[in-house]
Amino acid sequence: MNALIIETAFLGDAIVSLSLAHAIKQLDPDSTVSYVVRPDAGEVISASPDVARAIAFDKHGAESGLAGIHTKAAQIDDFKFDTLFLLHGSRRSQSLASRLTIPVKVGFEGMTHATLTHTVKDAGWNNRYERAVLPLRAIDPNARLDILPKIVPPRTPEFDAFFNRFDIAVALAPGSAWETKKWGDDKFFALAIALAAKNIGIVVIGGKDEQAVGSKIETAASGNVLDLTGRVSFLTSMSAIARSSLLVANDSAPTHAAVAVGTKVFTLFGPTVPAFGFAPPGGSGEAIEVPGLWCRPCTPHGSHTCPIYTHECMKRLSVENVLEHMANEMSWNANEISRND
């Protein structure tokens, strides 16, 4: 099988979709799997051992509009793919799929603009990793769905000195594209100080928006911190996640990065809920949330302002709560850690 997967949603969605690539390679080890992704996802997707190539589609930039779709379709057809899996259901992605001369085109029911040859029912799966693999059942009805993505980030010897100093290192990812999904810099700072007091290594990952909290943590817990915020690529950050004992993250792309490199992750949910399907799948981690709030969920993706201006979903999620979850996982004394907070 010379397969093409189209997933031009956010980076986290693209990482989740690698479950399908891994399932295809398990079904047919001689198959070739390629991707169409956003430009910012290409490096990460290419780091999967299941992916032969990542084709960037700058759908919001130089390749926007119908002209961009036509040009990209012509480029893709040069690869002579025989099977297409369409995971992203936007009108733009469907239009691109409809213009490809690929014999077998698989997607979800309701993708009426993609000229698909095979469809599967999209039953609103509460596990997006399984949902990503579901289209493979149009070809093999017995295909397993409990397949997780796999990414092998590059080796980073420059991190050796840090990781060699600690028996336990915890990675923290305080960022998100959506403000309401953020637990809060102050809480990540307090968590980091509590862990550092126990001589646990702290890795802080994120972009330029997280540099302030990363610098604050590094200053307060000097010697215990590897601050990568705004300094390295997301893929390089993944190499640090892979070497960490645990990741604590908001409902964002680092959660799925941890799943893909095999590091347990605790994901903090506020405006969104695990039932949307993006929680760590069984055995990969835990979803931590405040249950019973009438206002949750308030949005499928997150927003920049709390609709009722309280942000209770994150405010009520305490540092002590997160430490208790970590203690259950790592056999730490949560009370002893929190007293050092």
C-alpha positions as CSV (number, residue, x, y, z in Angstrom):
1,M,0.0,0.0,0.0
2,N,1.3,3.4,-0.9
3,A,-0.9,5.4,1.4
4,L,-1.5,9.1,1.9
5,I,-3.1,10.6,5.1
6,I,-4.5,14.1,5.1
7,E,-4.6,15.7,8.6
8,T,-4.2,19.5,8.4
9,A,-5.6,20.3,11.8
10,F,-3.5,21.5,14.7
11,L,-0.2,19.8,15.6
12,G,-1.8,17.8,18.4
13,D,-4.4,16.3,16.0
14,A,-1.6,15.4,13.6
15,I,0.3,13.6,16.3
16,V,-2.9,11.7,17.4
17,S,-3.4,10.7,13.7
18,L,-0.1,8.9,13.7
19,S,-2.0,6.0,15.3
20,L,-3.3,5.3,11.8
21,A,0.2,5.3,10.3
22,H,1.4,2.8,12.9
23,A,-1.7,0.6,12.4
24,I,-1.1,0.6,8.6
25,K,2.5,-0.4,9.1
26,Q,1.5,-3.2,11.5
27,L,-1.1,-4.4,8.9
28,D,1.4,-4.3,6.0
29,P,5.0,-3.7,7.0
30,D,6.0,-3.2,3.4
31,S,3.5,-0.3,3.0
32,T,4.6,3.3,2.6
33,V,2.8,6.1,4.5
34,S,2.9,9.8,3.7
35,Y,1.2,12.8,5.2
36,V,-0.3,16.1,4.2
37,V,0.0,18.4,7.2
38,R,0.4,22.0,8.1
39,P,3.9,23.4,7.7
40,D,4.5,23.6,11.4
41,A,3.7,19.9,11.8
42,G,6.1,18.5,9.2
43,E,9.2,18.1,11.3
44,V,7.4,16.3,14.1
45,I,5.4,14.0,11.8
46,S,8.5,13.1,9.9
47,A,10.1,11.9,13.1
48,S,7.7,9.0,13.2
49,P,9.3,5.7,12.0
50,D,6.0,4.9,10.3
51,V,6.1,8.0,8.0
52,A,8.0,8.1,4.7
53,R,7.4,11.8,4.0
54,A,5.5,14.8,5.2
55,I,4.1,17.1,2.5
56,A,3.5,20.6,3.8
57,F,0.2,22.3,2.8
58,D,0.3,26.0,3.6
59,K,-3.4,26.3,3.5
60,H,-3.6,29.7,5.3
61,G,-0.6,31.2,3.5
62,A,1.0,30.8,0.1
63,E,-1.2,27.9,-0.9
64,S,-4.6,29.3,0.2
65,G,-7.6,29.4,-2.0
66,L,-8.7,27.3,-5.0
67,A,-5.5,27.9,-6.9
68,G,-3.4,26.6,-3.9
69,I,-5.6,23.5,-3.8
70,H,-5.2,22.8,-7.5
71,T,-1.4,23.3,-7.3
72,K,-1.1,21.0,-4.2
73,A,-3.2,18.3,-5.8
74,A,-1.0,18.2,-8.8
75,Q,2.1,17.9,-6.6
76,I,0.6,15.1,-4.6
77,D,-0.5,13.1,-7.7
78,D,3.2,12.9,-8.7
79,F,3.7,10.4,-5.9
80,K,1.2,7.9,-7.4
81,F,-0.5,7.1,-4.1
82,D,-3.0,4.2,-4.3
83,T,-4.9,4.8,-1.0
84,L,-6.0,8.0,0.7
85,F,-7.2,8.3,4.3
86,L,-8.9,11.6,4.9
87,L,-9.0,12.4,8.6
88,H,-9.6,16.2,8.4
89,G,-13.2,17.0,7.4
90,S,-12.8,20.7,6.6
91,R,-14.2,21.9,3.2
92,R,-10.7,22.7,2.1
93,S,-9.3,19.3,3.0
94,Q,-12.3,17.6,1.2
95,S,-11.7,19.8,-1.8
96,L,-8.1,18.7,-2.0
97,A,-9.1,15.1,-1.6
98,S,-11.7,15.4,-4.4
99,R,-9.0,16.6,-6.9
100,L,-6.6,13.7,-6.2
101,T,-6.4,10.8,-8.7
102,I,-6.1,8.1,-6.1
103,P,-8.0,4.9,-6.7
104,V,-9.1,4.2,-3.1
105,K,-10.3,7.1,-0.9
106,V,-11.4,6.4,2.6
107,G,-13.0,8.8,5.1
108,F,-15.9,9.4,7.4
109,E,-19.6,9.5,6.5
110,G,-20.6,13.1,6.0
111,M,-17.5,14.1,4.0
112,T,-19.7,14.6,1.0
113,H,-17.3,16.9,-0.9
114,A,-14.4,14.5,-1.0
115,T,-15.6,12.0,-3.6
116,L,-14.7,9.1,-1.3
117,T,-14.8,5.4,-2.4
118,H,-15.2,4.0,1.1
119,T,-16.6,5.5,4.3
120,V,-16.9,4.5,7.9
121,K,-19.3,5.8,10.5
122,D,-18.1,8.6,12.8
123,A,-20.0,7.8,16.0
124,G,-18.4,10.7,18.0
125,W,-15.7,8.6,19.5
126,N,-14.5,9.6,22.9
127,N,-11.0,8.2,22.1
128,R,-9.5,10.2,19.2
129,Y,-6.6,7.7,18.9
130,E,-9.1,4.9,18.1
131,R,-11.1,7.2,15.8
132,A,-7.9,8.0,13.8
133,V,-7.5,4.2,13.1
134,L,-11.1,3.6,12.3
135,P,-10.9,4.3,8.5
136,L,-8.5,1.4,8.2
137,R,-11.5,-0.9,8.9
138,A,-12.9,0.0,5.5
139,I,-10.0,-2.0,4.1
140,D,-9.6,-4.5,7.0
141,P,-12.7,-5.0,9.1
142,N,-10.7,-6.6,11.8
143,A,-8.1,-3.9,12.1
144,R,-7.2,-3.2,15.8
145,L,-8.1,0.2,17.0
146,D,-6.0,0.2,20.2
147,I,-2.9,1.5,18.4
148,L,-0.9,4.5,19.6
149,P,1.2,6.9,17.7
150,K,5.0,6.5,17.7
151,I,7.6,9.3,17.3
152,V,11.3,8.9,17.8
153,P,12.8,12.3,18.6
154,P,16.5,13.0,17.9
155,R,19.1,12.2,20.5
156,T,20.1,15.3,22.4
157,P,23.5,14.7,24.2
158,E,23.4,18.3,25.4
159,F,20.7,17.2,27.9
160,D,22.7,14.4,29.3
161,A,24.3,16.3,32.2
162,F,20.9,17.4,33.4
163,F,19.1,14.1,33.3
164,N,22.1,12.2,34.8
165,R,21.8,14.3,37.9
166,F,18.3,13.2,38.8
167,D,16.6,9.9,39.6
168,I,13.3,11.6,38.7
169,A,12.7,14.4,36.2
170,V,9.2,15.9,35.6
171,A,8.4,17.9,32.5
172,L,6.0,20.8,32.7
173,A,4.1,22.3,29.7
174,P,2.3,25.4,30.9
175,G,1.3,26.7,27.4
176,S,-1.7,26.4,25.2
177,A,-3.0,28.2,22.1
178,W,-6.2,29.0,24.1
179,E,-6.0,31.1,27.3
180,T,-8.9,29.2,29.1
181,K,-7.1,25.9,28.7
182,K,-4.1,27.2,30.8
183,W,-3.9,26.1,34.4
184,G,-1.9,29.2,35.1
185,D,1.8,30.2,35.3
186,D,1.5,30.7,39.1
187,K,0.3,27.2,39.6
188,F,3.0,25.6,37.4
189,F,5.5,27.7,39.3
190,A,4.2,26.5,42.6
191,L,4.3,22.9,41.4
192,A,7.8,23.3,40.2
193,I,9.0,24.7,43.5
194,A,7.4,21.9,45.4
195,L,9.0,19.3,43.2
196,A,12.4,21.0,43.3
197,A,12.4,21.0,47.1
198,K,12.2,17.2,46.8
199,N,15.3,17.3,44.5
200,I,13.2,16.3,41.5
201,G,14.5,17.6,38.1
202,I,12.2,20.1,36.3
203,V,12.0,20.5,32.6
204,V,10.0,23.4,31.3
205,I,8.9,23.3,27.7
206,G,7.0,25.8,25.6
207,G,7.4,28.7,23.1
208,K,8.1,32.4,23.6
209,D,4.8,32.9,25.5
210,E,6.1,30.5,28.2
211,Q,9.5,32.1,28.6
212,A,8.5,34.3,31.5
213,V,7.3,31.4,33.7
214,G,10.2,29.3,32.5
215,S,12.7,31.9,33.6
216,K,10.9,32.4,36.9
217,I,11.1,28.7,37.6
218,E,14.8,28.5,36.6
219,T,15.7,31.5,38.9
220,A,13.8,30.1,41.9
221,A,14.9,26.5,41.6
222,S,18.4,27.1,40.2
223,G,20.2,23.8,39.5
224,N,17.1,21.7,39.3
225,V,15.7,23.2,36.1
226,L,16.2,22.7,32.4
227,D,14.3,25.6,30.8
228,L,13.7,25.0,27.1
229,T,11.0,27.6,26.6
230,G,11.5,29.6,23.4
231,R,14.9,28.0,22.9
232,V,14.4,24.8,21.0
233,S,12.0,23.3,18.5
234,F,8.9,21.3,19.5
235,L,10.6,18.2,18.3
236,T,13.7,18.9,20.5
237,S,11.4,19.5,23.4
238,M,9.9,16.0,22.7
239,S,13.3,14.5,23.2
240,A,13.4,16.0,26.7
241,I,9.8,14.7,27.3
242,A,10.9,11.2,26.2
243,R,13.7,11.3,28.9
244,S,11.4,12.6,31.7
245,S,9.6,10.4,34.2
246,L,6.3,12.3,33.7
247,L,4.8,15.2,31.9
248,V,2.2,17.6,33.4
249,A,0.4,19.6,30.7
250,N,-2.7,21.4,29.7
251,D,-5.1,19.9,27.2
252,S,-2.7,20.7,24.3
253,A,-0.2,19.2,21.9
254,P,2.4,18.2,24.5
255,T,-0.1,15.7,25.9
256,H,-0.1,13.8,22.6
257,A,3.7,14.2,22.2
258,A,4.1,12.4,25.5
259,V,1.9,9.6,24.4
260,A,3.9,9.3,21.2
261,V,7.2,9.0,22.9
262,G,6.0,6.7,25.7
263,T,6.1,9.1,28.7
264,K,3.2,9.1,31.1
265,V,1.3,12.3,31.1
266,F,-1.1,14.0,33.5
267,T,-3.4,16.3,31.5
268,L,-5.2,19.2,33.1
269,F,-8.7,19.7,31.8
270,G,-10.7,22.9,32.3
271,P,-13.1,24.2,29.6
272,T,-12.8,21.0,27.6
273,V,-13.5,17.5,28.9
274,P,-11.9,14.1,28.5
275,A,-15.0,12.9,26.7
276,F,-14.0,14.9,23.7
277,G,-11.5,12.2,23.1
278,F,-8.1,13.9,23.7
279,A,-7.4,12.5,27.1
280,P,-4.4,10.2,27.5
281,P,-5.6,6.8,26.4
282,G,-5.6,3.9,29.0
283,G,-2.2,3.3,30.5
284,S,-0.6,6.5,29.0
285,G,-1.6,8.8,31.8
286,E,-4.5,10.5,33.6
287,A,-7.0,13.3,33.1
288,I,-7.1,15.7,36.1
289,E,-10.2,17.9,36.3
290,V,-12.7,19.5,38.7
291,P,-15.9,17.3,38.4
292,G,-19.4,18.6,38.7
293,L,-19.1,22.1,37.4
294,W,-22.3,23.1,35.6
295,C,-20.4,25.2,33.1
296,R,-18.2,22.4,31.7
297,P,-17.6,21.9,28.9
298,C,-18.0,25.4,27.5
299,T,-16.2,25.0,24.2
300,P,-14.9,22.1,22.0
301,H,-11.5,23.7,21.6
302,G,-10.9,26.3,24.3
303,S,-11.3,30.1,24.1
304,H,-9.4,33.2,25.0
305,T,-11.9,34.3,27.7
306,C,-14.1,32.4,30.1
307,P,-17.7,32.8,28.9
308,I,-18.9,33.4,32.5
309,Y,-15.7,35.3,33.5
310,T,-14.8,33.0,36.5
311,H,-12.5,30.4,35.1
312,E,-13.5,28.2,38.0
313,C,-12.6,25.0,36.1
314,M,-8.9,25.9,36.4
315,K,-9.0,28.0,39.6
316,R,-10.4,25.1,41.6
317,L,-7.8,22.7,40.3
318,S,-5.2,23.0,43.1
319,V,-1.5,22.3,43.1
320,E,-2.2,19.9,46.0
321,N,-4.6,18.0,43.9
322,V,-2.1,17.5,41.1
323,L,0.6,16.5,43.7
324,E,-1.7,13.9,45.1
325,H,-2.1,12.4,41.6
326,M,1.6,12.4,41.1
327,A,2.2,10.8,44.5
328,N,-0.2,7.9,43.5
329,E,1.7,7.4,40.3
330,M,5.3,7.9,41.5
331,S,5.1,6.7,45.1
332,W,6.0,10.1,46.5
333,N,4.8,11.6,49.8
334,A,2.4,14.3,48.6
335,N,2.0,15.9,52.0
336,E,5.8,16.2,52.5
337,I,6.1,17.8,49.0
338,S,3.3,20.2,49.5
339,R,4.7,21.4,52.9
340,N,7.7,22.7,51.0
341,D,5.4,24.6,48.6
